[in-house]
Amino acid sequence: MDGVDEEIEAMVRGRAGAWVVPSAAQVAVKSRVATARAGWRNAAPDAVRAALCGRSDRRQSKRGVRMCVSELGKHARLIGTQEKTSHRQVYRKTKTKRAFHERVRQMETFVKSAPDKYQRMQRFCALLQLVQSDTTHFLSGSVDERESSTELALGSDDPDRDGTEVKQQGRSLSELIVLLRAVCHVLASTRAKSQHEEMRRILRESGFLEHWSTGALCCLDNSRAQVHPVQLCSLLNAFGKLEVAPPPKLLDALQSACMPFRRFDARGLANVIWSFARFGIRPRAEVLDDWCSACEAHMTAMNSLELAQIIWACAKLELNLPGTLRQSWTCHFQEVAHQLQAQHLSMTMWAFAVMYMESSQKLDAFTKDSVRVCLEQFPRLSVDLKAQECSTILWACARLRLNVTDDFQNCWYAMFVRLASEMSLQSLSNSIWAFARLDWKPTGRPANELLAALSRTEVLLSASPPALATIMWSFGKMKWQMPRELVQKWHELAKRQVKQFNSQAAVSSIWGMSALNISRTNENVFSFWMATALRQIPHMNGKELTCLLTSIARTQYVLPRLSLLRIQHAFLRLERSETASSQTLASFMWAFARLKVRPEPAVLREWSDRVSLCVPSFSLQAVVISLWSMARLNVSVAPSLTEKLMARFEQLAHHTNFQDVTLIMWALAKLDVNVTESFYARWNEAFKRELVAATNLGQTQSLDMIKWAMEKLSEKLFVRDILLGVRVAKMDEMQM
């Protein structure tokens, strides 16, 4: 069989001599080749498939690729199987660019017309093998010719020769770009995700891009003139669509070739930065500066698509545009807002949301104006939005914490009812997450469509752990009780992928379950995911560790003492930067107070030190929770920490409610703290305000707590007993 393989290879490549005495195997091979060619010429896919697959299973894939190479080369006329011509001679026969493009298009058609996945893989491998081999031979010939023509040009003052050399170089680079784009088009036409990923794996492992990049680098290095911007844009665009970064040497050469950017038009400038964002590499600093200058000069010539591509790429690459460029972008964006299409709107909203994803700062004026324009155009474009774009826009609104109007909400609900059946699980999870962040709780038909979409089998089968965790967390955040059947489906699907759940996904899931009281309605499901989350303790950060602990406290889940010790030791191992959030530190101690479990002394000391460092950034809620937790556990901390918390309360006292003033006074009384005069003055001011404004103190427990605290602290408060009596009498009167 190995001999037959060699003969097929020789025949495919057109290097075999005449067979004087053909063997039976050779006759069979010739017959199959003839059948395959006849099938292709007659456009009969079944005949071609039968000819390609009519071999032993063990050799099927290897021989199928070789047969595809033969058919591909013959149909595109890039390999002469009968003329015995060399690669260099064959390329010389490509006299016009139009003919070359037509032949490459035929190569694409041959691959795209594969009747099944197996044939498509074979033909794709054949395409890579053919282009890689022929490109290598062609480049070796072209480089030699270019060097000789360059020497002649350097030795003569004839301008025609120099122009001929530059033209020849341009043709070579353009043909390389056409071949690379053919591979891009084949990949783009593959819709099935698994098949697309497999083809990308083949592309990476085949070495095709390395060979192609070597050829392109030769063209750029031997160029005696600037490469045309259109060629540079096409080349970068191809790598962007492949989502593969060029090799470092080629990337440096491309960045140098792009400068100066003033040669590019508006479309080219947007295309360049979009391509860099797609393959995920930031241009060099000097390249970015030159690009920004050119963008500012061409800004008024850009349309809505180019503006959307620029802001999307800047968000993807985490680029901060200069102030003048950002201002000109915003002004021109408002002028061309009427040109916005659905895709442009989605890209722009996503970009602004990503820019502020990790930042707690407020939106600047440019962003506010741009987002306002986008929301104004939303009703006009809602009928054209696709399912993914619909969810992306709502996700961006939630990420930016926008106060959307009721009209926007009704318009989005109407669009969701129309598109819910087309949404993927990722789009659905993004929408549900946005509901939770925006405090939306759909009812009626939108709610029914959402639950029906989540129950679809094809949607659930495409679920990933992050999407599943987001759904459970969002339902818990909205306090929207998930149907028992949906909980069971969620559990069965997530259980299959439990090994892929990281710490964040596991904690988000258990937090949502605790908010929905699944620990009571479906104890087995809750226990399984609690055990899954506990296994992730060594990998958790401060926020995840606190969420796990609060979930346990909320459900009063009986946790083994060993697991509690593991949580406390994990807290001690965390860097202080990971627990710098006031909410994280306050909730950590609150959970122990709810569980009525006193932390280890080392944990208490570490917690106190971390709180002391973060008190200036504490919210009012964090101050109250921290003091209440310490009082509930009856822990003694350094007096300086209590004083810092009381001072922080004085700064935030104008934001209090009745519950805050009740809990903080009860905590100070419980801890037997010496209340300062300034603290009592601010507390008394807040208490008087809330007492007058309250229409329903309605909690007997709250009234009892504050009366007990005032009586306990009466000797330390800077106020007469008669004043306390008036306050208590009024509360008793309201209670009755």
Sequence and secondary structure as in RCSB ss.txt:
>XXXX:A:sequence
MDGVDEEIEAMVRGRAGAWVVPSAAQVAVKSRVATARAGWRNAAPDAVRAALCGRSDRRQSKRGVRMCVSELGKH
ARLIGTQEKTSHRQVYRKTKTKRAFHERVRQMETFVKSAPDKYQRMQRFCALLQLVQSDTTHFLSGSVDERESST
ELALGSDDPDRDGTEVKQQGRSLSELIVLLRAVCHVLASTRAKSQHEEMRRILRESGFLEHWSTGALCCLDNSRA
QVHPVQLCSLLNAFGKLEVAPPPKLLDALQSACMPFRRFDARGLANVIWSFARFGIRPRAEVLDDWCSACEAHMT
AMNSLELAQIIWACAKLELNLPGTLRQSWTCHFQEVAHQLQAQHLSMTMWAFAVMYMESSQKLDAFTKDSVRVCL
EQFPRLSVDLKAQECSTILWACARLRLNVTDDFQNCWYAMFVRLASEMSLQSLSNSIWAFARLDWKPTGRPANEL
LAALSRTEVLLSASPPALATIMWSFGKMKWQMPRELVQKWHELAKRQVKQFNSQAAVSSIWGMSALNISRTNENV
FSFWMATALRQIPHMNGKELTCLLTSIARTQYVLPRLSLLRIQHAFLRLERSETASSQTLASFMWAFARLKVRPE
PAVLREWSDRVSLCVPSFSLQAVVISLWSMARLNVSVAPSLTEKLMARFEQLAHHTNFQDVTLIMWALAKLDVNV
TESFYARWNEAFKRELVAATNLGQTQSLDMIKWAMEKLSEKLFVRDILLGVRVAKMDEMQM
>XXXX:A:secstr
 HHHHHHHHHHHHT     SS  HHHHHHHHHHHHHHHHHHTT HHHHHHHHH S GGGHHHHHHHHHHHHHHHH
HTSS TTT   HHHHHHT  SHHHHHHHHHHHHHHHHT SSHHHHHHHHHHHHHHHHHHHHHHHHHHHHHHHHHH
HHHHT   HHHHHHHHHHHHHHHHHHHHHHHHHHHHHHT   HHHHHHHHHHHHHHTHHHHHHHHHHHHHHT SS
   HHHHHHHHHHHHHHT    HHHHHHHHHHH SGGGS HHHHHHHHHHHHHHT    HHHHHHHHHHHHHHGG
G  HHHHHHHHHHHHHHT    HHHHHHHHHHHHHTGGG  HHHHHHHHHHHHHHTSS  S   HHHHHHHHHHH
HHHHHHGGG  HHHHHHHHHHHHHTT    HHHHHHHHHHHHHHGGG  HHHHHHHHHHHHHHT    HHHHHHH
HHHHT HHHHHT  HHHHHHHHHHHHHHT    HHHHHHHHHHHHHTGGG  HHHHHHHHHHHHHTTHHHH HHH
HHHHHHHHHHTGGG  HHHHHHHHHHHHHHT    HHHHHHHHHHHHHS GGGG  HHHHHHHHHHHHHHT    
HHHHHHHHHHHHHHGGG  HHHHHHHHHHHHHHT    HHHHHHHHHHHHHHGGG  HHHHHHHHHHHHHHT   
 HHHHHHHHHHHHHHHHH S    HHHHHHHHHHHHHTTTTSSS HHHHHHHHHHHHHHH 
